[in-house]
């Protein structure tokens, strides 16, 4: 009835318009479906081009398209057309680009295997159906300063709290602190741990490729899984935080720069694996130092404030990174913002001086490697390692972390890299700001948790975990 109604409205157009449509269809449209499927027929619709029929089907609901496909072989072929189901996927909450990246790159779990959309291996009708049946999971991104948590079906995290490293007495066992941390999140979300899978990001720590560092990372992951399975969680997906940030940028290889609470880490990642043997660079200061430096500048200029939280808010709302620091010193950069309960604050040169210590640590009295030097050194190591025949894998730099969201940071870092690297390496270097702001790693986990194959290839169950005597990370 819908098809006949739509076609009736097309037929009722003026003859001149009808003739024009017929002429264009004869030139541009693909052959009618009846010529493609001689063993079955669409009846009165056999003479319509396939493209027109697909566009008509786009006007009905996905479940009605499935029912229509049950009538005969021809309609089944038409209702299963990938173009139709790509259209339905494009109408979902997530962007089509992120869905396509996830389903062609992440669907088989680790090790990653690229699935070509042209190979016939992907049926977007099946993907749409499977994604609709994927159970909701809880995503917990334990950052170095703050943790973000929420449902995988939501557009953004539903809550934030202090990360688990700040829970309880620092001298208490890691198991007890993790247990308190996860129990707090489940209580705040008002959920039972046993009712849904958990996707948790593994924090960036113990960066070396030594045996002791590997043992420490394994111990942390094992403790995390032990706590969650003791709370009767059915399945757990635990992925490195930097890898999740890279997935959020729709990449599987590149260099991730994480500006954490205490330190800055520069991690080379190839096909979803952190290449610690190449070298992870660590800078001995992080977001806390930036906030502390702004605090000192405000005190020097007799700007009063109530707490460090106020300073952090000002950093997030007013600070930026200058493309040319010396030129910025001669400009009028004064700006004001109102903070509820405290009134108006006005900053000037402090706005760009705060972020400048990333590139000139000596301004804050620190003897440390600058951000661009650390990234350039990492790129040199990647180039020297010769892991692949193509050196483009490490030329994409993805920023993550709260302070990485400072406006102008990506542009400045890219400029500095082009100035400091040799032309053979700097050619093609691109720096991407945090794709999803402060929630970048959380959104990377969301890509995994909404996969049509989730939780299968990405999760480990309690039975599997107990069976393994040693987990590889």
RODO-2510 file (C-alpha; in nm, 4 decimals, decimal comma):
residues 473
     n   res          X          Y          Z
     1     x     0,0000     0,0000     0,0000
     2     x     0,2848     0,2383     0,0818
     3     x     0,4625     0,1588    -0,2443
     4     x     0,1494     0,2114    -0,4501
     5     x     0,0726     0,5379    -0,2709
     6     x     0,4225     0,6739    -0,3295
     7     x     0,4231     0,5660    -0,6919
     8     x     0,0759     0,7194    -0,7381
     9     x     0,2036     1,0551    -0,6149
    10     x     0,4964     1,0349    -0,8589
    11     x     0,2652     0,9400    -1,1460
    12     x     0,0313     1,2318    -1,0791
    13     x     0,2998     1,4874    -1,1593
    14     x     0,2748     1,6938    -1,4732
    15     x     0,3575     1,5218    -1,8036
    16     x     0,6595     1,7421    -1,8625
    17     x     0,8073     1,6526    -1,5247
    18     x     0,7219     1,2852    -1,5821
    19     x     0,8937     1,2822    -1,9210
    20     x     1,2045     1,4408    -1,7688
    21     x     1,2186     1,1808    -1,4916
    22     x     1,1788     0,8963    -1,7436
    23     x     1,4535     1,0385    -1,9650
    24     x     1,6946     1,0718    -1,6721
    25     x     1,6104     0,7234    -1,5473
    26     x     1,6798     0,5788    -1,8886
    27     x     2,0235     0,7438    -1,8955
    28     x     2,1425     0,7208    -1,5328
    29     x     1,9502     0,4496    -1,3480
    30     x     2,0652     0,0881    -1,3195
    31     x     1,8613    -0,1828    -1,4963
    32     x     1,5252    -0,2852    -1,3446
    33     x     1,5323    -0,5503    -1,0737
    34     x     1,3392    -0,7963    -1,2929
    35     x     1,6405    -0,8235    -1,5229
    36     x     1,8599    -0,9037    -1,2222
    37     x     1,6319    -1,1723    -1,0799
    38     x     1,4616    -1,3626    -1,3595
    39     x     1,3364    -1,6321    -1,1239
    40     x     1,1138    -1,3925    -0,9297
    41     x     0,9149    -1,0777    -0,9896
    42     x     0,8027    -0,7595    -0,8177
    43     x     0,4843    -0,7548    -1,0186
    44     x     0,3837    -0,4020    -1,1137
    45     x     0,7167    -0,2632    -0,9901
    46     x     0,9403    -0,4641    -1,2246
    47     x     0,9988    -0,1676    -1,4529
    48     x     1,1199     0,0645    -1,1764
    49     x     1,4975     0,1144    -1,1421
    50     x     1,6532    -0,0370    -0,8321
    51     x     1,7699     0,3018    -0,7017
    52     x     1,4122     0,4331    -0,7054
    53     x     1,2832     0,1243    -0,5252
    54     x     1,5532     0,1518    -0,2573
    55     x     1,4664     0,5181    -0,1979
    56     x     1,0993     0,4243    -0,1639
    57     x     1,1904     0,1601     0,0943
    58     x     1,3816     0,4251     0,2885
    59     x     1,0438     0,5814     0,3691
    60     x     0,9319     0,2827     0,5768
    61     x     1,0562     0,1466     0,9089
    62     x     1,3353    -0,1162     0,9171
    63     x     1,1003    -0,3807     1,0591
    64     x     0,8590    -0,3229     0,7700
    65     x     1,1438    -0,3605     0,5205
    66     x     1,2261    -0,6980     0,6781
    67     x     0,8609    -0,8090     0,6500
    68     x     0,8528    -0,7005     0,2858
    69     x     1,1590    -0,9179     0,2220
    70     x     0,9602    -1,2253     0,3276
    71     x     0,7130    -1,1981     0,0377
    72     x     0,9337    -1,3287    -0,2438
    73     x     1,2928    -1,3707    -0,3594
    74     x     1,2997    -1,0411    -0,5489
    75     x     1,1773    -0,8371    -0,2519
    76     x     1,4187    -1,0256    -0,0256
    77     x     1,7084    -0,9231    -0,2498
    78     x     1,5880    -0,5646    -0,2558
    79     x     1,5225    -0,5447     0,1208
    80     x     1,8739    -0,6772     0,1856
    81     x     2,0411    -0,4069    -0,0251
    82     x     2,3330    -0,2588     0,1702
    83     x     2,2387     0,0952     0,0620
    84     x     1,9067     0,0648     0,2426
    85     x     2,0610    -0,0509     0,5695
    86     x     2,3441     0,2002     0,5515
    87     x     2,0702     0,4634     0,5372
    88     x     1,9048     0,3171     0,8472
    89     x     2,2402     0,3101     1,0300
    90     x     2,3003     0,6731     0,9335
    91     x     1,9753     0,7630     1,1101
    92     x     2,1022     0,6226     1,4424
    93     x     2,2566     0,8261     1,7267
    94     x     2,6140     0,7413     1,6331
    95     x     2,7819     0,8886     1,3275
    96     x     2,8028     0,6670     1,0216
    97     x     3,1807     0,7207     1,0034
    98     x     3,2326     0,5786     1,3529
    99     x     2,9962     0,2846     1,2858
   100     x     3,1727     0,2013     0,9601
   101     x     3,5166     0,2235     1,1232
   102     x     3,4126     0,0005     1,4106
   103     x     3,2374    -0,2629     1,2009
   104     x     3,5161    -0,2915     0,9431
   105     x     3,8102    -0,2722     1,1860
   106     x     3,7132    -0,3763     1,5393
   107     x     3,4430    -0,6394     1,4880
   108     x     3,6746    -0,9434     1,5177
   109     x     3,8482    -0,8308     1,8363
   110     x     4,2224    -0,8340     1,8922
   111     x     4,4356    -0,8923     1,6900
   112     x     4,2581    -0,6486     1,4626
   113     x     4,1522    -0,7666     1,1172
   114     x     4,0306    -0,5256     0,8523
   115     x     3,7104    -0,6371     0,6804
   116     x     3,6520    -0,4804     0,3391
   117     x     3,3012    -0,3527     0,2742
   118     x     3,3422    -0,4610    -0,0890
   119     x     3,4331    -0,8208    -0,0097
   120     x     3,0746    -0,9325     0,0448
   121     x     3,1695    -1,0314     0,4001
   122     x     2,9667    -0,7455     0,5472
   123     x     2,5892    -0,7450     0,5423
   124     x     2,4704    -0,4153     0,6862
   125     x     2,1222    -0,5614     0,7261
   126     x     2,2679    -0,8230     0,9596
   127     x     2,4866    -0,5604     1,1303
   128     x     2,1810    -0,3398     1,1930
   129     x     1,9915    -0,6324     1,3422
   130     x     2,2838    -0,7440     1,5612
   131     x     2,3558    -0,3923     1,6885
   132     x     1,9918    -0,3569     1,7913
   133     x     2,0239    -0,6758     1,9992
   134     x     2,3571    -0,5917     2,1663
   135     x     2,2978    -0,5652     2,5426
   136     x     2,3696    -0,2359     2,7111
   137     x     2,6982    -0,2342     2,8990
   138     x     2,8593    -0,0092     3,1569
   139     x     3,1675     0,1830     3,0465
   140     x     3,4168     0,2876     3,3152
   141     x     3,7082     0,5045     3,2061
   142     x     3,9404     0,5420     3,5033
   143     x     4,1485     0,8447     3,4123
   144     x     4,4523     0,9581     3,6112
   145     x     4,2506     1,2392     3,7693
   146     x     3,8822     1,1716     3,7176
   147     x     3,6779     0,8689     3,6184
   148     x     3,3913     0,8809     3,3676
   149     x     3,1210     0,6173     3,3724
   150     x     2,7877     0,5560     3,2031
   151     x     2,5762     0,3342     2,9785
   152     x     2,7052     0,2388     2,6356
   153     x     2,3723     0,3335     2,4774
   154     x     2,3971     0,6921     2,6064
   155     x     2,5529     0,9742     2,4062
   156     x     2,7979     1,0690     2,6859
   157     x     2,9042     0,9590     3,0359
   158     x     2,6344     0,9934     3,2997
   159     x     2,8695     1,0647     3,5892
   160     x     3,2201     1,1449     3,7072
   161     x     3,4141     1,0786     4,0256
   162     x     3,7696     1,0653     4,1587
   163     x     3,9706     0,7875     3,9997
   164     x     4,0226     0,4614     4,1902
   165     x     4,3837     0,5484     4,2705
   166     x     4,2451     0,8124     4,5085
   167     x     4,0013     0,5783     4,6824
   168     x     4,0823     0,4657     5,0341
   169     x     4,4192     0,4648     5,2047
   170     x     4,7014     0,4570     4,9503
   171     x     4,8701     0,1928     5,1670
   172     x     4,5674    -0,0363     5,1539
   173     x     4,5798    -0,3293     4,9074
   174     x     4,4927    -0,2499     4,5460
   175     x     4,2094    -0,5065     4,5612
   176     x     4,0364    -0,3175     4,8426
   177     x     4,0660     0,0164     4,6650
   178     x     3,9363    -0,1267     4,3380
   179     x     3,6480    -0,2937     4,5173
   180     x     3,5458     0,0320     4,6821
   181     x     3,5821     0,2174     4,3535
   182     x     3,3617    -0,0157     4,1479
   183     x     3,1065    -0,0530     4,4299
   184     x     3,0709     0,3265     4,4418
   185     x     3,0073     0,3471     4,0666
   186     x     2,7489     0,0667     4,0696
   187     x     2,5721     0,2346     4,3632
   188     x     2,5617     0,5721     4,1907
   189     x     2,4301     0,4173     3,8695
   190     x     2,1810     0,2082     4,0702
   191     x     2,2658    -0,1118     3,8829
   192     x     2,3444    -0,4693     3,9748
   193     x     2,6918    -0,5754     3,8585
   194     x     2,5617    -0,9159     3,7492
   195     x     2,3162    -0,7774     3,4938
   196     x     2,5449    -0,6426     3,2173
   197     x     2,8996    -0,6592     3,0743
   198     x     3,1581    -0,4037     3,1863
   199     x     3,4015    -0,2186     2,9588
   200     x     3,6871    -0,0737     3,1636
   201     x     3,9879     0,1273     3,0502
   202     x     4,3247     0,0255     3,1902
   203     x     4,5192     0,3289     3,3198
   204     x     4,8514     0,4314     3,1708
   205     x     5,1203     0,3188     3,4128
   206     x     5,4423     0,1122     3,4309
   207     x     5,5477     0,2319     3,0881
   208     x     5,8706     0,0375     3,0312
   209     x     5,9166    -0,2851     2,8378
   210     x     6,1036    -0,4462     3,1283
   211     x     5,9961    -0,7681     3,2989
   212     x     5,9098    -0,5824     3,6205
   213     x     5,6906    -0,3307     3,4348
   214     x     5,5138    -0,6138     3,2504
   215     x     5,4526    -0,7889     3,5813
   216     x     5,3097    -0,4689     3,7354
   217     x     5,0730    -0,4135     3,4443
   218     x     4,9628    -0,7766     3,4579
   219     x     4,9084    -0,7497     3,8325
   220     x     4,6861    -0,4417     3,7912
   221     x     4,4797    -0,6020     3,5147
   222     x     4,4437    -0,9265     3,7091
   223     x     4,3347    -0,7382     4,0221
   224     x     4,0770    -0,5434     3,8186
   225     x     3,9314    -0,8605     3,6674
   226     x     3,9362    -1,0390     4,0032
   227     x     3,7362    -0,7625     4,1689
   228     x     3,4771    -0,7438     3,8910
   229     x     3,4275    -1,1203     3,8664
   230     x     3,4016    -1,1452     4,2464
   231     x     3,1144    -0,8965     4,2107
   232     x     2,9508    -1,1416     3,9646
   233     x     3,0006    -0,9313     3,6513
   234     x     2,9189    -1,1667     3,3576
   235     x     3,1889    -1,0424     3,1166
   236     x     3,4642    -0,7810     3,1172
   237     x     3,6402    -0,5980     2,8362
   238     x     3,9628    -0,4324     2,9564
   239     x     4,1514    -0,2151     2,7063
   240     x     4,4423     0,0257     2,7388
   241     x     4,3258     0,3852     2,7771
   242     x     4,5526     0,5206     2,5018
   243     x     4,4287     0,2555     2,2568
   244     x     4,0679     0,3579     2,3277
   245     x     4,1553     0,7220     2,2568
   246     x     4,3039     0,6139     1,9232
   247     x     3,9865     0,4192     1,8380
   248     x     3,7799     0,7301     1,9162
   249     x     3,9815     0,9106     1,6485
   250     x     3,8944     0,6221     1,4111
   251     x     4,2549     0,5075     1,3928
   252     x     4,4279     0,1842     1,4867
   253     x     4,7863     0,3084     1,4497
   254     x     4,9507     0,6321     1,5528
   255     x     5,1040     0,8147     1,8463
   256     x     4,8827     0,9012     2,1431
   257     x     4,9826     1,1944     2,3632
   258     x     4,8043     1,1724     2,6968
   259     x     4,8261     1,4760     2,9232
   260     x     4,7474     1,3057     3,2496
   261     x     4,7047     1,4360     3,6014
   262     x     5,0676     1,3898     3,7081
   263     x     5,2624     1,3026     3,3901
   264     x     5,2454     1,3280     3,0123
   265     x     5,2896     1,0045     2,8173
   266     x     5,3717     0,9621     2,4488
   267     x     5,2781     0,6133     2,3288
   268     x     5,3377     0,4625     1,9824
   269     x     5,0562     0,2227     1,8873
   270     x     5,0575    -0,0134     1,5888
   271     x     4,7421    -0,2076     1,4929
   272     x     4,5924    -0,1504     1,8390
   273     x     4,9008    -0,2584     2,0362
   274     x     5,1259    -0,0272     2,2396
   275     x     5,4786    -0,0701     2,1017
   276     x     5,6699    -0,0449     2,4268
   277     x     5,9752    -0,2036     2,2692
   278     x     5,9991     0,1026     2,0435
   279     x     5,9856     0,3360     2,3413
   280     x     5,7243     0,5189     2,5470
   281     x     5,8265     0,8747     2,6348
   282     x     5,7231     1,0156     2,9727
   283     x     5,7360     1,3847     3,0743
   284     x     5,7473     1,4397     3,4475
   285     x     5,4633     1,6876     3,4802
   286     x     5,0999     1,6990     3,3792
   287     x     4,7703     1,8819     3,4180
   288     x     4,8255     1,9439     3,7893
   289     x     5,1398     2,1430     3,7109
   290     x     4,9560     2,3557     3,4553
   291     x     4,6872     2,4359     3,7129
   292     x     4,9541     2,5110     3,9746
   293     x     5,1396     2,7426     3,7356
   294     x     4,8204     2,9383     3,6626
   295     x     4,7608     2,9603     4,0359
   296     x     5,1070     3,1131     4,0875
   297     x     5,0487     3,3666     3,8092
   298     x     4,7137     3,4681     3,9585
   299     x     4,8724     3,5131     4,3008
   300     x     5,1485     3,7274     4,1482
   301     x     4,8795     3,9524     3,9977
   302     x     4,6790     3,9639     4,3242
   303     x     4,3823     3,7747     4,1803
   304     x     4,2042     3,6093     4,4714
   305     x     4,0198     3,2774     4,4450
   306     x     3,8591     3,0290     4,6808
   307     x     4,0083     2,6958     4,5772
   308     x     4,2205     2,5098     4,3254
   309     x     3,8952     2,4012     4,1615
   310     x     3,8367     2,7675     4,0689
   311     x     4,1797     2,7850     3,9068
   312     x     4,1147     2,4652     3,7137
   313     x     3,7837     2,6021     3,5883
   314     x     3,9557     2,9201     3,4704
   315     x     4,2182     2,7104     3,2919
   316     x     3,9469     2,5190     3,1095
   317     x     3,7414     2,8259     3,0168
   318     x     4,0023     3,0940     2,9395
   319     x     4,3425     2,9405     2,8693
   320     x     4,4777     2,8523     2,5264
   321     x     4,8064     2,7777     2,3487
   322     x     4,9587     3,0497     2,1308
   323     x     5,0790     2,9557     1,7839
   324     x     5,3582     3,2151     1,8169
   325     x     5,4447     3,2806     2,1813
   326     x     5,6642     3,5880     2,1267
   327     x     5,4093     3,7561     1,9009
   328     x     5,1322     3,6807     2,1517
   329     x     5,3180     3,8688     2,4266
   330     x     5,2618     4,1977     2,2427
   331     x     4,8882     4,1449     2,1903
   332     x     4,5902     4,2363     2,4070
   333     x     4,4657     3,8983     2,5275
   334     x     4,2477     4,0082     2,8199
   335     x     3,9282     3,8082     2,8704
   336     x     3,6763     3,7574     3,1511
   337     x     3,4476     3,4826     3,2701
   338     x     3,1951     3,4485     3,5505
   339     x     3,2163     3,1565     3,7907
   340     x     2,8927     3,0925     3,9840
   341     x     2,9283     3,1802     4,3511
   342     x     3,2605     3,3611     4,3054
   343     x     3,1939     3,6393     4,0552
   344     x     3,3922     3,7593     3,7555
   345     x     3,7576     3,6796     3,6835
   346     x     3,9784     3,8564     3,4300
   347     x     4,2970     3,7066     3,2904
   348     x     4,5438     3,8435     3,0370
   349     x     4,8839     3,6962     2,9533
   350     x     4,8220     3,4134     3,2003
   351     x     4,5808     3,2712     2,9451
   352     x     4,8541     3,1560     2,7060
   353     x     5,1502     3,1466     2,9467
   354     x     4,9917     2,8497     3,1247
   355     x     4,9903     2,6256     2,8178
   356     x     5,3313     2,7514     2,7073
   357     x     5,5083     2,5502     2,9760
   358     x     5,4256     2,2421     2,7691
   359     x     5,6728     2,3730     2,5111
   360     x     5,8987     2,5720     2,7452
   361     x     5,9053     2,3939     3,0848
   362     x     6,1764     2,6321     3,2076
   363     x     5,9126     2,9065     3,2353
   364     x     5,7798     2,7111     3,5343
   365     x     6,1285     2,6433     3,6709
   366     x     6,1346     2,2804     3,5485
   367     x     6,4155     2,0877     3,3851
   368     x     6,2109     1,8557     3,1706
   369     x     6,1697     1,7554     2,8092
   370     x     5,9213     1,9689     2,6169
   371     x     5,6126     1,8176     2,4563
   372     x     5,7300     1,8515     2,0965
   373     x     6,0734     1,7120     2,1841
   374     x     5,9158     1,4012     2,3388
   375     x     5,6873     1,3422     2,0389
   376     x     5,9722     1,4029     1,7930
   377     x     6,1923     1,1558     1,9840
   378     x     5,9142     0,8956     1,9736
   379     x     5,8778     0,9456     1,5977
   380     x     6,2528     0,9043     1,5496
   381     x     6,2388     0,5751     1,7408
   382     x     5,9418     0,4560     1,5326
   383     x     6,1225     0,5442     1,2103
   384     x     6,4411     0,3696     1,3218
   385     x     6,2521     0,0565     1,4309
   386     x     6,1312    -0,0105     1,0751
   387     x     5,8326    -0,2143     1,1933
   388     x     5,6465    -0,1764     0,8641
   389     x     5,7389    -0,0935     0,5078
   390     x     5,5290     0,2220     0,5343
   391     x     5,6257     0,4961     0,7805
   392     x     5,2826     0,6616     0,7762
   393     x     5,1559     0,4618     1,0776
   394     x     5,3250     0,6909     1,3337
   395     x     5,2566     1,0209     1,1567
   396     x     4,9120     1,0669     1,3095
   397     x     4,9280     1,2128     1,6605
   398     x     4,6118     1,1975     1,8723
   399     x     4,5846     1,4163     2,1820
   400     x     4,3879     1,3022     2,4855
   401     x     4,3329     1,4171     2,8416
   402     x     4,1546     1,7181     2,9899
   403     x     4,4380     1,9688     2,9385
   404     x     4,4878     1,8413     2,5827
   405     x     4,1621     2,0224     2,5025
   406     x     4,3324     2,3634     2,5316
   407     x     4,2507     2,5546     2,2101
   408     x     4,5479     2,5878     1,9769
   409     x     4,7485     2,2998     2,1251
   410     x     4,7167     2,0685     1,8228
   411     x     4,8129     2,3423     1,5766
   412     x     5,1138     2,4513     1,7839
   413     x     5,2414     2,0947     1,8315
   414     x     5,2091     2,0224     1,4605
   415     x     5,4041     2,3380     1,3774
   416     x     5,6796     2,2556     1,6266
   417     x     5,7108     1,9015     1,4916
   418     x     5,7512     2,0271     1,1357
   419     x     6,0232     2,2638     1,2578
   420     x     6,2174     2,0060     1,4619
   421     x     6,1880     1,6882     1,2545
   422     x     6,3713     1,6068     0,9339
   423     x     6,1678     1,6590     0,6184
   424     x     6,1523     1,2850     0,5494
   425     x     5,9741     1,2242     0,8804
   426     x     5,7764     1,5488     0,9170
   427     x     5,6138     1,5132     0,5757
   428     x     5,2552     1,4035     0,6363
   429     x     5,2566     1,4542     1,0145
   430     x     4,9123     1,5452     1,1462
   431     x     4,8060     1,6277     1,5027
   432     x     4,4425     1,5614     1,5964
   433     x     4,2873     1,7342     1,9010
   434     x     4,0889     1,5137     2,1426
   435     x     3,8106     1,3770     1,9143
   436     x     3,5518     1,3718     2,1950
   437     x     3,6992     1,6252     2,4376
   438     x     3,7641     1,5077     2,7919
   439     x     3,5593     1,1922     2,7247
   440     x     3,7697     1,0663     2,4333
   441     x     3,8710     0,7306     2,5855
   442     x     3,5125     0,6725     2,7058
   443     x     3,3839     0,7159     2,3510
   444     x     3,6505     0,4772     2,2221
   445     x     3,5114     0,2181     2,4635
   446     x     3,1624     0,2989     2,3398
   447     x     3,2636     0,2038     1,9844
   448     x     3,3600    -0,1414     2,1115
   449     x     3,0569    -0,1913     2,3356
   450     x     2,8112    -0,1123     2,0543
   451     x     2,9737    -0,3452     1,7996
   452     x     2,7448    -0,5969     1,6332
   453     x     2,9753    -0,8752     1,7605
   454     x     2,9934    -0,7511     2,1222
   455     x     3,0566    -0,8950     2,3761
   456     x     3,1983    -1,2051     2,2012
   457     x     3,5492    -1,1307     2,0712
   458     x     3,6304    -0,8450     2,3090
   459     x     3,5214    -0,9772     2,6489
   460     x     3,6493    -1,2398     2,8878
   461     x     3,4098    -1,4305     3,1121
   462     x     3,4710    -1,5427     3,4665
   463     x     3,5106    -1,9034     3,3543
   464     x     3,7698    -1,8094     3,0939
   465     x     3,9563    -1,5906     3,3401
   466     x     3,9755    -1,8572     3,6089
   467     x     4,0980    -2,1064     3,3501
   468     x     4,3933    -1,8934     3,2480
   469     x     4,6909    -1,9027     3,4803
   470     x     4,8503    -1,6041     3,3130
   471     x     4,6963    -1,3141     3,1243
   472     x     4,8872    -1,1484     2,8469
   473     x     4,8519    -0,7700     2,8246
***
